[in-house]
């Protein structure tokens, strides 16, 4: 049992470390992942800050502050996308085939790849928290720990979702098409840009069934854990956290079954 666990952890660590080394050798990726969401946040937030009012907030939250959790989530999403594209590149280079035929647990392969993207997403998301004092968000030690916990689970969930999409893709162009068709709308309809309570009836219903909506709600709840009134109309923090956790675990389990299915099909 100990030998099996050690084998799984070693394989996962090796794949995770490979993702980290690859990312930090490509500085342009880091600039693009963080730079684009920050530009969106500043330009859109500055443009709408005087015309936005959260329906459930009684404290006069401006749009820069409201859009902040969505910006962090967008950074996580972009990082997840870029990290899971490496699955397609590794398959084209023959590396992934070598990993699949090796005597490595299928869950170790998924855990290693997803953990690498999760670590990258988490690091960059936490770095952005340095701007919170400048936009009116006061983080206590407790809220900071909760924010990090939510970001960890959200990073794992979105990287796992990227893994699901990338695993059966043959080209990075096709992956980008799916990203534009599915992942970006998933983010747009998560409450990142506008609250569900202010949307059209059918759109509000769609947003309630979007698992990423609960990740955004959990992040808002963590940011304002000691001041829930300032968070406006959000779902229960415990409920949102639980649904996000289920979302993360589901992507991991489904990804593991997909990898096992590929292995059986290749025999």
Steps between C-alpha positions, in 0.01 A plus 500: 500500500778743594690411182193565284430833669863605464491410131186708444638799688837484322338483156260783585781714639714445188220604265406795721859623520531469122202735457648754739841497333345531154285795602772704665732449206240671283477850647261618230235259629522653846460851363205402282318306772519782755514801269184440295259456795651801678445716192139376476450567870640852490339613174157343548497577872597863448248542220205364699592604853267803504204327334502169687299417809477151645128420562573327831773727633417788733853638538552657159747246357664631183553285194876466543436332832213287368699385197807405708396139583414447134843628398674254732286221359587608145870477586440148632307412185770632267772318694300178490451534126868559429612219731264242354596588143825325589306172493446544127861606446629204702289261295631643173859473628447140612556570869143426606499164320811406696329595824185303416683175421715528813397308816370817660159530661250684278395712796866601547512632143187708552608615844844604376376701202212659689716576805752683282232725353341544841828614656560752221145635523511526878834683509391762248158546660650552846744757359204709384369521858757772569265755338210429739580786743491749211147407388333493842535131594650436844627146541524359851720195567189281501361639174844469337516130590147448368580687178807280444292187564237610247766594246665159542178311435396732217842461337478122527147499356578720198827320425315170522237635261775609262650151524163348408475713188864473393539123546304404188605800290740454209605862447552813705288690245204276581561553870491878455172466310345305787639757742327784318179301462476351848753617760469876447115491508529284812690786661273772360193326647654446843415836653849628429382790281149558631286363785243233422226700675532776241490269196204390288294216644626227269859620540471495878383138480799406284735668746353301789591175322852619420741336749746786458237738640539328835878532480461877450249515786734306728784737413284805573387343826860436602613853408221648711477225759499748789271743314233292320278806443766647272504186287146571381270223382703181499417142580598352832879478526483142629270392216709675233821352642347149504373520140840631383670210680264251334571666165875460554477136607267421209744634240779292655298176511368542144850584373638184662234285331575668168871418527418139591265481203777620269731234639247222438425628149869494409536132585 
